[in-house]
Amino acid sequence: MVTEQTKVAHDLEDNFKQNKILQLKQLFPEIFCEEQIDFEKLKLVLGEDNLCTQNERYQLGWAGKSDAYRTLQSPTFNTLVPCVAESVNFHDTQNVFIEAENLEALKILQKSYAGKVKMIYIDPPYNTGSDSFIYPDKFAETRDEYAKRVGDKDQDGYLLRDGAFAGAWRKNSKDNGHYHSNWLSMMLPRLHLAKTLLREDGVIMLHIDEHEQAQLKLLCDEIFGEENNLGIIIWDKRNPKGDATTIATQHEYIVFFAKNKDEFINKNKLVRKKENAEVIMTKAKNLIEKLGITDEMRLEFKEWIRKQNFSGGELAYNQIDENGEVFRPVSMAWPNNKKAPDEYFLPLIHPVTGKPCPVPAKGWRNPPKTMKELLDKNLILFGYDETTQPNRKYLLKENIYENVPSLFYFGGSDTALDMPFENPKPVAVAKKFLEVIVKPNDLILDFFSGSGTTAHAVMQLNAEDGGNRRYICVQLPEETDEKSEARKAGFANIAEISKERIRRAGTQISASVKDGQSVDTGFKVFKLTESHFKQWRRPLSASLNAPQQLALLEEFQNVVHEHASIENMAYELMLRLGFELTDSIEFIDNVAWLNNTAQTRKTALLLDTVNQAVLDEVRAQSPKKVFVLDKAFAGNDALKTNAALQFKDANINFETL
């Protein structure tokens, strides 16, 4: 029976709705009356001008939206258990792969990872009418109902497409009257939960095509705020769809939102490295070594540049100055319609003829002080004589980075290490966007992992620049089609493909790095299961008669499920206490010791029978918190009471369940 432990259950419950209420209370404490929101006071605080009271308003609505919010607000009754056998370097890696339904996984991760993810990079179902995704997400089910919906598995534990599960896992056909609604209802709770995991300067990037791009943009406007939109990138895949009966689409979209645009811009620059800058400068160096700094060399260089398939910005760097520097000429004319101030009209003197050069009609772009600095640095390009208006020289070596453009050109997919997966994202594409957004120690999340491209890209980027980026990837163990190449290759579900892809990528990367370089190519595998603690498990039924209630009361005398192992219970409590899945966990003499990376949250979990000697030993280690299962005292109330007093005297937080 749960007595004083009720507080623990409440503290550990990951409840989206309560978190939102807490945020509201922090902003407007005056609108709460006896723990309930007084909306009349809220009107007074905000003022009538800031409230939308009209029945007709601009909004995104669809059939099932209310149910989608109830799905979002419902608690999870599940947890994650480690699978060491399927992991790589389980005890040392900082990467995580979760084999689970992603809505449940996102709910489970809330307490441990809220506000910690720098970048979410996902490739959700495009809703083409032929792809499948799970819907609707039930928000009020008994355990039996839940088992019927998601518990239909084969003997190896893989979810099946047929049988009882077929009612939830099916193609969202265009003939369906709720074609867009079903997809939006699937995405809404996942994006809300994803947002809470982002850092304040975090971003989310979503791949999508023409089927749901319009709806996705509106949905992200609602969840992240239209003011936090960073733009939409058009990915030209250079391969028009061959089955088109209208315009042959050859592009997809990447929708780009910040959690807080101001925070993101303050800490990040949306720039990318010019892809061919090093190639251009190397070519110039080789030509100079061959021909010297001559007109012949410059002509050959310009002709070479012209023939390259570079971006427009790169093609402009087609000149070499007397110092051997590659540059492009840029106008120094005042850019606005109005004339520049008078001092911006001072003429520049030609260095050979000694005569003044023409001044732009509206003046120079820069003030005299800046113009002098440019002259001193030899960054002004004069003509043959004073009749030519001077330009500024932009040296390539000083302009390696450029703004991220809205157009992106790259072929559609890659071989994914010969893995049998339909249309995998090219790892080069994922890596390009990671380079723009994430720094060497950031955390990346992909909860539509697919073939594991994001994990591959993170490891590859770390190998190239020595970074320590970490990833969390989530993939449903969706059964592969019996006739697919994946099934023929021995892959029963997509999660198996993803894990094997990451293993192969890790092996390839480890073999390619320099001697002495260390790259984390491991990953911890976790799988979804029901909670090991009875009060956190799904209700048995909506209504119970008196004998059933009595039986349930007796059952809850022991809160732990009979098949729960010490290790699995420890990992569940680890998550519910807010530790990350890669934080330290050690099992010493029936005590599970937890600690975070900074070594500031030493916690002891006592999940088996305890005595005074065990309690004394734990107390001597001076942990921040001690968490004990009530059953560990084996009914010895005196031992439990004394333990509570002793830990209190030692200024150690002591809780029981």
Secondary structure as GFF3:
##gff-version 3
##sequence-region A 1 657
A	DSSP	alpha_helix	6	12	.	.	.	ID=ss1
A	DSSP	alpha_helix	16	27	.	.	.	ID=ss2
A	DSSP	three_ten_helix	29	31	.	.	.	ID=ss3
A	DSSP	beta_strand	32	33	.	.	.	ID=ss4
A	DSSP	beta_strand	36	37	.	.	.	ID=ss5
A	DSSP	alpha_helix	39	46	.	.	.	ID=ss6
A	DSSP	three_ten_helix	48	50	.	.	.	ID=ss7
A	DSSP	alpha_helix	65	73	.	.	.	ID=ss8
A	DSSP	beta_strand	78	82	.	.	.	ID=ss9
A	DSSP	three_ten_helix	84	86	.	.	.	ID=ss10
A	DSSP	beta_strand	96	99	.	.	.	ID=ss11
A	DSSP	alpha_helix	102	113	.	.	.	ID=ss12
A	DSSP	beta_strand	117	122	.	.	.	ID=ss13
A	DSSP	beta_strand	132	134	.	.	.	ID=ss14
A	DSSP	alpha_helix	143	150	.	.	.	ID=ss15
A	DSSP	three_ten_helix	163	167	.	.	.	ID=ss16
A	DSSP	beta_strand	169	171	.	.	.	ID=ss17
A	DSSP	alpha_helix	179	197	.	.	.	ID=ss18
A	DSSP	beta_strand	198	208	.	.	.	ID=ss19
A	DSSP	alpha_helix	213	224	.	.	.	ID=ss20
A	DSSP	three_ten_helix	226	228	.	.	.	ID=ss21
A	DSSP	beta_strand	229	236	.	.	.	ID=ss22
A	DSSP	beta_strand	251	258	.	.	.	ID=ss23
A	DSSP	alpha_helix	261	267	.	.	.	ID=ss24
A	DSSP	beta_strand	271	273	.	.	.	ID=ss25
A	DSSP	alpha_helix	277	291	.	.	.	ID=ss26
A	DSSP	alpha_helix	295	307	.	.	.	ID=ss27
A	DSSP	alpha_helix	312	315	.	.	.	ID=ss28
A	DSSP	beta_strand	319	320	.	.	.	ID=ss29
A	DSSP	beta_strand	326	331	.	.	.	ID=ss30
A	DSSP	three_ten_helix	342	345	.	.	.	ID=ss31
A	DSSP	alpha_helix	368	376	.	.	.	ID=ss32
A	DSSP	beta_strand	380	381	.	.	.	ID=ss33
A	DSSP	beta_strand	391	395	.	.	.	ID=ss34
A	DSSP	three_ten_helix	396	398	.	.	.	ID=ss35
A	DSSP	beta_strand	401	403	.	.	.	ID=ss36
A	DSSP	beta_strand	407	409	.	.	.	ID=ss37
A	DSSP	three_ten_helix	416	418	.	.	.	ID=ss38
A	DSSP	alpha_helix	427	437	.	.	.	ID=ss39
A	DSSP	beta_strand	443	446	.	.	.	ID=ss40
A	DSSP	alpha_helix	453	465	.	.	.	ID=ss41
A	DSSP	beta_strand	470	475	.	.	.	ID=ss42
A	DSSP	alpha_helix	485	488	.	.	.	ID=ss43
A	DSSP	alpha_helix	494	512	.	.	.	ID=ss44
A	DSSP	beta_strand	524	530	.	.	.	ID=ss45
A	DSSP	three_ten_helix	534	536	.	.	.	ID=ss46
A	DSSP	alpha_helix	546	555	.	.	.	ID=ss47
A	DSSP	alpha_helix	566	576	.	.	.	ID=ss48
A	DSSP	beta_strand	584	588	.	.	.	ID=ss49
A	DSSP	beta_strand	591	595	.	.	.	ID=ss50
A	DSSP	beta_strand	603	606	.	.	.	ID=ss51
A	DSSP	alpha_helix	612	620	.	.	.	ID=ss52
A	DSSP	beta_strand	625	628	.	.	.	ID=ss53
A	DSSP	three_ten_helix	630	633	.	.	.	ID=ss54
A	DSSP	alpha_helix	637	649	.	.	.	ID=ss55
A	DSSP	beta_strand	653	656	.	.	.	ID=ss56
###
